[in-house]
Amino acid sequence: MSSNLVKGTAILTIGLFLSKALGLLYVIPFYAIVGKESIGLYQYAYIPYNIALSLAISGAPLAFSKYTAKYNALGDYATGRKLMKSGMVAMALTGIVSFLILYFMAEPIAHMVRKDDEQIFTIDEIASVIRWVSFALIVVPIMSLVRGFLQGYQKFEPTSVSQLVEQIVRIIFVLAGAFIVVNFLHESPRTAVSFAVFAAFIGALASLFVLYLYWKKYKPEFDHLLANSPPADNVSFRNMYKELFAYIFPFILVGVINPLYQFVDMVTFNEAMVSIGLAKVSDIYLSMLNFLTHKIVMIPVMVATGFSMALIPVITSYYAKQNQKGIVRSLDQTYQIMLFLTVPMVIGLIVLSNEFYLFLYEKDEMGAAVLAYYAPVAILFGLYTVTASILQGIDRHKWIVFTSLLGLLLKLALNIPLIKLFETNGAILATAIGYTVAVGTNIVIITKTLQYRSQMVVRRLILIGILNAIMLAAVLLTLKVLNLFGGADNKIQALLYIFVCAAVGAGVYGYLSLKIGLAQKLFGARLKRLTSKFGL
């Protein structure tokens, strides 16, 4: 079972990482095709799509899999199939209803985000892209159910492969469609964006087709288990879905909370910017915040997401066995490794914000400034993911709902006042405050529930801070030397600067971590044996 868990976690993590990486890389050619202004229109559709995608890959499948796995562990394979049969109908109806709601809410949402005639995009343009992306919602709920059901049988490969296929098909459709519309049909980039957002539906269909192929592959095995299973547990549909939704809401909230913060920005940012006389640049600045820099900032968060997937079953096991030493060891390891890996990545994004923005998009002082200011929030994103996963592992689901909604309400309350004071940075500050409160409350609950105390972690975190300070000095010195030859003025130079500075930073950070034995303590005996051969 443990080997299946490790393998499954690895498959899910790799699939998620590749999917996120592709989700970042395609923006580079897409930005080149549609340009700085029109990319802002894409992000108005991207936020609702991102909410739907988060439901499909992180929320609902975990809840479905937990329910299925629970009854499978009891030898009752019939109850899981019962959920699958009724769930297909329920999820199909959910998809249709969700599609209709978003489709007909497109114009009201457009009115919420367009507050002034000086803004770049019209009501019709914004409503149109939201309507086009709404078709994806027809497929997403069914996709969630199938992924979750297969994961309940320890079949993790279908989820990972279907995520990748979905991204690849969507990206091909986005890029090919936009290129053809602009260069062959000679239509405007805004028309290309409307065409491109429909790719979410095409990608979802491709993902569902992959899941169908896996279902056909595994069905004989499932039928064999069903044939040898006792009749389905006498659970009414009402009680079955009541139990399922007790799982599903906290799981979904963790997966969808970040896009919800973005949605708050989407519906409040322009109003605040218009009120301080910045209507002309509002759409562009919002696309920088909610789409362009956000994709870069989420790179370090992938690390935390991978660890959180592995964390839930491990913490659950130790908690059920009341193994206090195991709990403390797991929490120590998790906090340290997450910060050990994410903090230097965040520092790199801050120091090299100009180079990253130039390489990925274009030379833009405002875009680079937004990236530098936004990057530290990635640490909070990662800590939220990890702490919420710990609470899931110890069945504190109600607290997840409370802390998540508390942070979101703070974001909603503070966003407009802070944007009026600090413009784009105000929206980032409101996000940081919301996440800080949610993470802080999560940590307090974890500490009290698990009676967790660890002075060693505090000492290690101080040590990690010192190592990062030394690394920062080395990277700043390297960048200063490179700038003596002139700043980066094109994408090739920007990539070269990033590569050289990253190599120096990773070299200094890695060498010092190995030299003092910190890396060996965090990553185990195998690394210790390897480094001993080099005298470290």
C-alpha positions as CSV (number, residue, x, y, z in Angstrom):
1,M,0.0,0.0,0.0
2,S,2.8,2.4,0.9
3,S,4.6,1.8,-2.4
4,N,1.4,2.4,-4.2
5,L,1.0,5.6,-2.3
6,V,4.5,6.8,-3.1
7,K,4.2,5.8,-6.8
8,G,0.8,7.4,-7.0
9,T,2.0,10.6,-5.4
10,A,4.9,10.8,-7.7
11,I,2.7,10.3,-10.8
12,L,0.3,12.9,-9.7
13,T,3.1,15.4,-8.8
14,I,4.9,14.9,-12.1
15,G,1.7,15.2,-14.0
16,L,0.7,18.4,-12.2
17,F,4.2,19.8,-12.6
18,L,4.3,19.2,-16.4
19,S,0.7,20.5,-16.7
20,K,1.6,23.7,-14.9
21,A,4.8,24.1,-16.8
22,L,3.0,23.8,-20.1
23,G,0.4,26.2,-18.8
24,L,3.2,28.8,-18.3
25,L,5.3,28.1,-21.5
26,Y,2.4,28.5,-24.0
27,V,1.8,32.0,-22.8
28,I,5.1,33.1,-24.4
29,P,4.1,32.4,-28.1
30,F,0.5,33.4,-27.3
31,Y,1.6,36.7,-26.0
32,A,3.7,37.3,-29.1
33,I,0.6,36.5,-31.3
34,V,-2.1,38.6,-29.6
35,G,0.0,41.3,-28.0
36,K,0.1,43.2,-24.7
37,E,-3.4,44.7,-24.8
38,S,-5.4,41.7,-26.1
39,I,-3.9,39.3,-23.6
40,G,-5.9,41.2,-21.0
41,L,-9.1,40.1,-22.7
42,Y,-8.0,36.5,-22.4
43,Q,-7.5,36.7,-18.6
44,Y,-11.2,37.7,-18.2
45,A,-12.1,34.2,-19.5
46,Y,-9.0,32.6,-17.9
47,I,-10.2,33.2,-14.3
48,P,-13.6,31.4,-14.7
49,Y,-11.8,28.6,-16.6
50,N,-9.1,28.4,-13.9
51,I,-11.8,28.0,-11.2
52,A,-13.4,25.2,-13.3
53,L,-10.0,23.5,-13.8
54,S,-9.2,23.7,-10.1
55,L,-12.4,21.9,-9.4
56,A,-11.5,19.2,-11.9
57,I,-7.9,18.5,-10.8
58,S,-7.6,19.3,-7.1
59,G,-11.0,19.4,-5.4
60,A,-13.7,17.0,-6.5
61,P,-11.4,14.1,-7.5
62,L,-9.9,13.9,-4.0
63,A,-13.3,13.9,-2.4
64,F,-14.7,11.2,-4.8
65,S,-11.5,9.1,-4.3
66,K,-11.7,9.3,-0.5
67,Y,-15.3,8.1,-0.6
68,T,-14.6,5.3,-3.0
69,A,-11.4,4.2,-1.2
70,K,-13.2,4.1,2.1
71,Y,-15.7,1.5,1.0
72,N,-13.2,-0.4,-1.2
73,A,-11.0,-0.8,2.0
74,L,-14.0,-2.5,3.6
75,G,-14.3,-4.9,0.6
76,D,-17.5,-3.1,-0.5
77,Y,-16.9,-2.4,-4.1
78,A,-20.6,-2.1,-4.9
79,T,-21.1,1.2,-3.0
80,G,-18.4,2.9,-5.1
81,R,-20.0,1.7,-8.3
82,K,-23.4,2.9,-7.0
83,L,-21.8,6.4,-6.6
84,M,-20.3,6.2,-10.0
85,K,-23.7,5.4,-11.7
86,S,-25.7,8.0,-9.9
87,G,-22.8,10.4,-9.9
88,M,-22.6,10.4,-13.7
89,V,-26.2,11.7,-13.9
90,A,-25.7,14.2,-11.1
91,M,-22.4,15.5,-12.6
92,A,-23.8,15.8,-16.1
93,L,-26.7,17.9,-14.7
94,T,-24.2,19.9,-12.6
95,G,-22.2,20.6,-15.7
96,I,-25.2,21.7,-17.8
97,V,-26.5,23.9,-15.0
98,S,-23.0,25.4,-14.4
99,F,-22.6,26.1,-18.1
100,L,-26.0,27.8,-18.3
101,I,-25.3,30.0,-15.2
102,L,-21.9,31.2,-16.5
103,Y,-23.2,31.6,-20.0
104,F,-26.1,33.9,-19.0
105,M,-24.1,35.6,-16.2
106,A,-21.4,36.6,-18.8
107,E,-22.9,40.0,-19.4
108,P,-23.6,40.9,-15.7
109,I,-20.0,39.9,-15.0
110,A,-18.8,42.0,-17.9
111,H,-20.6,45.0,-16.4
112,M,-18.9,44.3,-13.0
113,V,-15.4,44.4,-14.5
114,R,-16.0,47.3,-17.0
115,K,-16.5,50.5,-15.1
116,D,-15.5,53.3,-17.5
117,D,-15.6,54.0,-21.2
118,E,-11.8,54.7,-21.2
119,Q,-11.1,51.0,-20.5
120,I,-9.7,49.0,-23.4
121,F,-12.4,46.3,-23.8
122,T,-16.1,46.7,-24.4
123,I,-18.9,44.9,-22.5
124,D,-19.6,42.7,-25.5
125,E,-16.0,41.6,-25.9
126,I,-15.7,40.6,-22.2
127,A,-19.1,38.9,-22.2
128,S,-18.2,37.0,-25.4
129,V,-15.0,35.4,-24.1
130,I,-16.7,34.4,-20.9
131,R,-19.5,32.7,-22.9
132,W,-17.0,30.9,-25.1
133,V,-15.1,29.5,-22.0
134,S,-18.4,28.5,-20.3
135,F,-18.7,25.4,-22.6
136,A,-15.9,23.8,-20.7
137,L,-18.1,23.6,-17.6
138,I,-20.3,21.0,-19.3
139,V,-17.5,18.4,-19.2
140,V,-15.5,19.4,-16.0
141,P,-17.9,17.7,-13.4
142,I,-18.0,14.4,-15.2
143,M,-14.2,14.5,-15.6
144,S,-13.9,15.1,-11.8
145,L,-16.0,12.1,-11.0
146,V,-14.2,9.7,-13.3
147,R,-10.7,10.8,-12.0
148,G,-11.8,10.5,-8.4
149,F,-13.4,7.1,-8.9
150,L,-10.2,5.7,-10.6
151,Q,-8.0,7.3,-7.8
152,G,-10.2,5.5,-5.3
153,Y,-8.8,2.2,-6.8
154,Q,-5.2,3.5,-6.6
155,K,-5.2,4.2,-10.3
156,F,-3.3,7.5,-10.4
157,E,-2.0,7.3,-14.0
158,P,-5.3,8.2,-15.7
159,T,-5.5,11.5,-13.8
160,S,-2.0,12.5,-14.6
161,V,-2.2,11.5,-18.3
162,S,-5.6,13.1,-18.8
163,Q,-4.3,16.4,-17.3
164,L,-1.3,16.4,-19.7
165,V,-3.5,15.6,-22.7
166,E,-5.9,18.3,-21.8
167,Q,-3.2,20.9,-21.6
168,I,-1.5,19.8,-24.8
169,V,-4.7,19.7,-26.8
170,R,-5.8,23.0,-25.4
171,I,-2.5,24.7,-26.0
172,I,-2.3,23.4,-29.6
173,F,-5.8,24.7,-30.2
174,V,-5.0,28.1,-28.6
175,L,-1.8,28.7,-30.5
176,A,-2.8,27.3,-33.8
177,G,-6.2,29.0,-33.7
178,A,-4.8,32.4,-32.7
179,F,-2.1,32.2,-35.3
180,I,-4.5,31.3,-38.1
181,V,-7.0,34.0,-37.1
182,V,-4.4,36.7,-37.0
183,N,-2.0,35.7,-39.8
184,F,-4.2,33.9,-42.4
185,L,-7.8,35.2,-41.8
186,H,-6.3,38.7,-40.9
187,E,-8.8,39.2,-38.1
188,S,-8.0,41.2,-35.0
189,P,-6.1,39.8,-32.0
190,R,-9.2,40.2,-30.0
191,T,-11.1,37.9,-32.3
192,A,-8.2,35.4,-31.9
193,V,-8.6,35.6,-28.1
194,S,-12.4,34.7,-28.4
195,F,-11.4,31.7,-30.6
196,A,-8.6,30.7,-28.2
197,V,-10.7,30.6,-25.0
198,F,-13.0,27.9,-26.6
199,A,-9.9,25.7,-26.5
200,A,-10.8,25.0,-22.8
201,F,-13.8,23.0,-24.0
202,I,-11.8,21.1,-26.6
203,G,-9.1,20.2,-24.1
204,A,-11.7,19.0,-21.6
205,L,-13.2,16.7,-24.2
206,A,-9.8,15.3,-25.0
207,S,-9.2,14.6,-21.3
208,L,-12.6,12.9,-21.0
209,F,-11.8,10.7,-24.0
210,V,-8.5,9.6,-22.3
211,L,-10.4,8.8,-19.1
212,Y,-12.9,6.8,-21.2
213,L,-10.0,4.7,-22.7
214,Y,-8.6,4.0,-19.2
215,W,-12.1,3.1,-18.0
216,K,-12.4,0.5,-20.7
217,K,-8.9,-0.8,-19.8
218,Y,-9.7,-1.2,-16.1
219,K,-13.4,-2.2,-16.3
220,P,-12.8,-6.0,-16.4
221,E,-10.8,-5.6,-13.2
222,F,-13.5,-3.5,-11.6
223,D,-16.2,-5.9,-12.7
224,H,-14.3,-8.8,-11.2
225,L,-14.0,-7.0,-7.8
226,L,-17.7,-6.1,-8.0
227,A,-18.7,-9.7,-8.7
228,N,-16.9,-10.9,-5.5
229,S,-18.2,-8.0,-3.5
230,P,-21.1,-8.1,-1.0
231,P,-24.2,-6.1,-2.1
232,A,-23.9,-2.4,-1.8
233,D,-24.1,-1.1,1.8
234,N,-27.6,0.1,2.6
235,V,-26.7,3.7,2.2
236,S,-29.5,5.9,0.8
237,F,-28.6,8.3,-2.0
238,R,-29.4,11.2,0.4
239,N,-26.9,9.9,3.0
240,M,-24.4,9.0,0.3
241,Y,-24.3,12.5,-1.2
242,K,-24.5,14.0,2.3
243,E,-21.3,12.2,3.2
244,L,-19.7,13.0,-0.1
245,F,-20.3,16.7,0.2
246,A,-18.9,16.6,3.7
247,Y,-15.7,15.6,2.0
248,I,-16.0,17.6,-1.2
249,F,-16.5,21.1,0.1
250,P,-13.2,21.4,2.0
251,F,-11.3,19.7,-0.8
252,I,-12.8,21.9,-3.4
253,L,-12.2,25.1,-1.3
254,V,-8.5,24.3,-1.0
255,G,-8.2,23.7,-4.7
256,V,-10.3,26.7,-5.8
257,I,-9.3,29.4,-3.2
258,N,-6.5,30.9,-5.3
259,P,-8.7,31.4,-8.4
260,L,-11.3,32.9,-6.1
261,Y,-8.8,35.5,-4.9
262,Q,-8.1,36.2,-8.6
263,F,-11.9,36.5,-9.2
264,V,-12.1,39.1,-6.4
265,D,-9.4,41.1,-8.3
266,M,-11.3,40.6,-11.5
267,V,-14.5,42.2,-10.3
268,T,-13.1,44.9,-8.0
269,F,-9.8,46.0,-9.6
270,N,-11.1,48.1,-12.4
271,E,-13.6,49.9,-10.2
272,A,-10.9,51.0,-7.8
273,M,-8.5,52.0,-10.6
274,V,-11.2,54.0,-12.4
275,S,-12.0,55.9,-9.1
276,I,-8.4,57.1,-9.0
277,G,-8.2,58.1,-12.6
278,L,-6.4,55.1,-14.1
279,A,-9.1,53.7,-16.3
280,K,-6.8,53.7,-19.4
281,V,-4.3,51.3,-17.9
282,S,-6.6,49.3,-15.7
283,D,-7.2,46.4,-18.1
284,I,-3.4,46.1,-18.8
285,Y,-2.4,46.2,-15.2
286,L,-5.0,43.6,-14.2
287,S,-3.7,41.2,-16.9
288,M,-0.2,41.7,-15.5
289,L,-1.4,40.9,-12.0
290,N,-4.0,38.2,-12.6
291,F,-2.5,36.4,-15.6
292,L,1.1,37.2,-16.6
293,T,2.9,37.5,-13.3
294,H,0.6,35.1,-11.5
295,K,1.7,32.3,-13.8
296,I,5.3,32.9,-12.9
297,V,4.6,33.3,-9.1
298,M,2.9,29.9,-9.1
299,I,6.1,28.1,-10.1
300,P,7.5,27.8,-6.5
301,V,4.0,26.8,-5.3
302,M,4.2,23.6,-7.4
303,V,6.8,22.3,-4.9
304,A,4.3,22.8,-2.0
305,T,1.5,21.2,-4.0
306,G,3.6,18.1,-4.6
307,F,4.4,17.8,-0.9
308,S,0.8,18.4,0.2
309,M,-0.4,15.5,-1.9
310,A,1.9,13.2,-0.1
311,L,1.2,14.7,3.3
312,I,-2.5,13.9,3.8
313,P,-2.2,10.1,4.0
314,V,1.0,10.2,6.0
315,I,-0.4,12.6,8.7
316,T,-3.7,10.7,8.7
317,S,-1.9,7.4,9.4
318,Y,0.2,8.9,12.3
319,Y,-2.8,10.7,13.7
320,A,-4.9,7.5,13.7
321,K,-2.2,5.6,15.4
322,Q,-1.6,8.5,17.9
323,N,2.1,8.4,16.9
324,Q,3.2,11.7,18.3
325,K,6.8,11.3,17.3
326,G,5.8,10.4,13.7
327,I,3.5,13.5,13.6
328,V,6.3,15.8,14.8
329,R,8.8,14.4,12.4
330,S,6.5,14.7,9.5
331,L,5.6,18.3,10.3
332,D,9.2,19.2,10.9
333,Q,10.3,17.8,7.6
334,T,7.4,19.3,5.7
335,Y,7.9,22.9,6.9
336,Q,11.6,22.8,6.4
337,I,11.7,21.2,3.0
338,M,9.0,23.5,1.6
339,L,10.7,26.7,2.8
340,F,14.2,25.3,1.9
341,L,13.0,24.9,-1.7
342,T,10.6,27.8,-2.2
343,V,12.3,30.7,-0.5
344,P,15.4,30.7,-2.9
345,M,13.1,30.4,-5.9
346,V,11.1,33.5,-4.7
347,I,14.4,35.4,-4.1
348,G,15.4,34.6,-7.6
349,L,12.1,35.9,-9.0
350,I,12.5,39.2,-7.1
351,V,16.1,39.8,-8.0
352,L,15.7,38.8,-11.7
353,S,12.2,40.2,-12.2
354,N,13.2,42.4,-15.1
355,E,15.0,39.5,-16.8
356,F,12.2,37.0,-16.3
357,Y,9.5,39.4,-17.6
358,L,11.6,40.3,-20.6
359,F,12.3,36.7,-21.5
360,L,8.7,35.5,-21.0
361,Y,6.9,38.5,-22.4
362,E,8.6,41.8,-23.2
363,K,10.6,44.6,-21.6
364,D,8.2,46.4,-19.3
365,E,9.1,48.2,-16.1
366,M,5.6,48.0,-14.7
367,G,5.3,44.2,-15.4
368,A,8.6,43.5,-13.8
369,A,7.7,45.7,-10.7
370,V,4.5,43.8,-10.3
371,L,6.4,40.5,-10.5
372,A,8.9,41.6,-7.9
373,Y,6.3,42.7,-5.5
374,Y,4.0,39.6,-6.0
375,A,6.8,37.0,-5.8
376,P,7.0,36.8,-2.0
377,V,3.3,35.9,-1.8
378,A,4.2,32.6,-3.3
379,I,5.5,31.5,0.1
380,L,2.1,32.2,1.6
381,F,0.4,30.3,-1.3
382,G,2.7,27.3,-0.5
383,L,2.2,27.5,3.3
384,Y,-1.6,27.6,2.8
385,T,-1.6,24.5,0.6
386,V,0.5,22.6,3.1
387,T,-1.3,23.7,6.3
388,A,-4.7,23.1,4.7
389,S,-3.5,19.6,3.7
390,I,-2.4,18.9,7.3
391,L,-5.9,19.9,8.5
392,Q,-7.4,17.6,5.9
393,G,-5.2,14.8,7.2
394,I,-6.4,15.2,10.8
395,D,-10.1,15.6,9.8
396,R,-10.4,19.3,10.7
397,H,-12.4,20.1,7.6
398,K,-14.6,22.7,9.2
399,W,-11.6,24.7,10.2
400,I,-10.4,24.7,6.6
401,V,-13.7,26.2,5.5
402,F,-13.5,28.8,8.2
403,T,-9.9,29.9,7.7
404,S,-10.2,29.9,3.9
405,L,-13.4,32.0,3.9
406,L,-12.0,34.3,6.5
407,G,-9.0,35.1,4.4
408,L,-11.2,35.5,1.3
409,L,-13.5,37.9,3.1
410,L,-10.6,40.0,4.2
411,K,-9.3,40.1,0.6
412,L,-12.8,41.2,-0.5
413,A,-13.1,43.9,2.2
414,L,-9.6,45.3,1.8
415,N,-9.1,45.1,-2.0
416,I,-10.7,48.3,-3.1
417,P,-9.3,50.6,-0.3
418,L,-5.8,49.2,-0.8
419,I,-5.9,49.5,-4.6
420,K,-7.0,53.2,-4.2
421,L,-3.9,53.7,-1.9
422,F,-1.3,51.6,-3.7
423,E,-2.7,50.8,-7.1
424,T,-1.7,47.3,-8.3
425,N,0.4,46.7,-5.3
426,G,-2.7,47.2,-3.1
427,A,-4.4,44.2,-4.7
428,I,-1.2,42.1,-3.9
429,L,-1.2,43.4,-0.3
430,A,-4.8,42.5,0.2
431,T,-4.1,38.9,-1.1
432,A,-1.0,38.7,1.3
433,I,-3.1,39.8,4.3
434,G,-5.9,37.3,3.5
435,Y,-3.4,34.4,3.1
436,T,-1.4,35.5,6.2
437,V,-4.5,35.3,8.4
438,A,-5.6,32.0,6.9
439,V,-2.1,30.4,7.2
440,G,-1.6,31.8,10.7
441,T,-4.9,30.4,11.9
442,N,-4.2,27.1,10.3
443,I,-0.9,26.9,12.1
444,V,-2.5,27.7,15.5
445,I,-5.1,25.0,15.0
446,I,-2.5,22.4,14.0
447,T,-0.2,23.3,16.9
448,K,-3.1,23.0,19.4
449,T,-4.7,19.9,18.0
450,L,-1.4,17.9,17.5
451,Q,0.3,19.5,20.5
452,Y,3.1,20.4,18.1
453,R,6.2,22.2,19.5
454,S,9.5,22.2,17.8
455,Q,12.4,24.6,18.6
456,M,14.5,22.7,16.2
457,V,12.4,23.9,13.3
458,V,12.8,27.5,14.4
459,R,16.6,27.1,14.5
460,R,16.6,25.4,11.1
461,L,14.4,28.1,9.6
462,I,16.8,30.8,10.9
463,L,19.7,28.8,9.3
464,I,17.7,28.6,6.0
465,G,17.3,32.4,6.2
466,I,21.1,32.9,6.7
467,L,21.8,30.6,3.7
468,N,19.4,32.6,1.5
469,A,20.9,35.9,2.6
470,I,24.4,34.6,1.5
471,M,22.9,33.3,-1.8
472,L,21.1,36.7,-2.3
473,A,24.4,38.5,-1.9
474,A,26.1,36.2,-4.4
475,V,23.3,36.6,-7.0
476,L,23.2,40.4,-6.6
477,L,27.0,40.6,-7.1
478,T,26.8,38.4,-10.2
479,L,24.0,40.5,-11.6
480,K,26.0,43.7,-11.0
481,V,29.0,42.3,-12.8
482,L,26.8,41.2,-15.7
483,N,25.2,44.7,-15.9
484,L,28.7,46.2,-16.3
485,F,28.5,44.8,-19.9
486,G,25.1,46.4,-20.3
487,G,21.6,45.4,-19.1
488,A,19.6,42.7,-20.8
489,D,17.9,44.2,-23.9
490,N,16.5,41.1,-25.6
491,K,15.2,37.6,-24.8
492,I,18.5,35.9,-25.4
493,Q,20.4,38.2,-23.1
494,A,17.7,37.9,-20.5
495,L,17.9,34.1,-20.6
496,L,21.7,34.2,-20.3
497,Y,21.5,36.5,-17.3
498,I,18.9,34.2,-15.7
499,F,21.0,31.1,-16.4
500,V,24.2,32.6,-15.0
501,C,22.6,34.1,-11.9
502,A,20.6,30.9,-11.2
503,A,23.7,28.8,-11.6
504,V,25.6,30.9,-9.1
505,G,22.7,31.1,-6.7
506,A,22.1,27.3,-6.8
507,G,25.8,26.6,-6.6
508,V,26.3,28.7,-3.5
509,Y,23.1,27.6,-1.8
510,G,23.6,24.0,-2.6
511,Y,27.2,23.9,-1.6
512,L,26.6,25.6,1.8
513,S,23.6,23.4,2.5
514,L,25.6,20.3,1.8
515,K,28.7,21.5,3.6
516,I,26.9,22.2,6.9
517,G,24.8,19.0,6.5
518,L,21.4,20.7,6.3
519,A,20.5,19.2,2.9
520,Q,21.5,15.7,4.1
521,K,19.3,16.0,7.2
522,L,16.3,17.2,5.1
523,F,16.5,14.7,2.2
524,G,17.7,11.6,3.9
525,A,20.3,8.9,4.0
526,R,20.6,8.4,0.2
527,L,21.8,12.0,-0.3
528,K,24.1,11.6,2.7
529,R,25.8,8.6,1.2
530,L,26.1,10.4,-2.2
531,T,27.7,13.5,-0.7
532,S,30.1,11.5,1.5
533,K,31.8,10.3,-1.7
534,F,32.6,13.9,-2.5
535,G,33.8,14.7,1.0
536,L,30.9,16.9,1.8
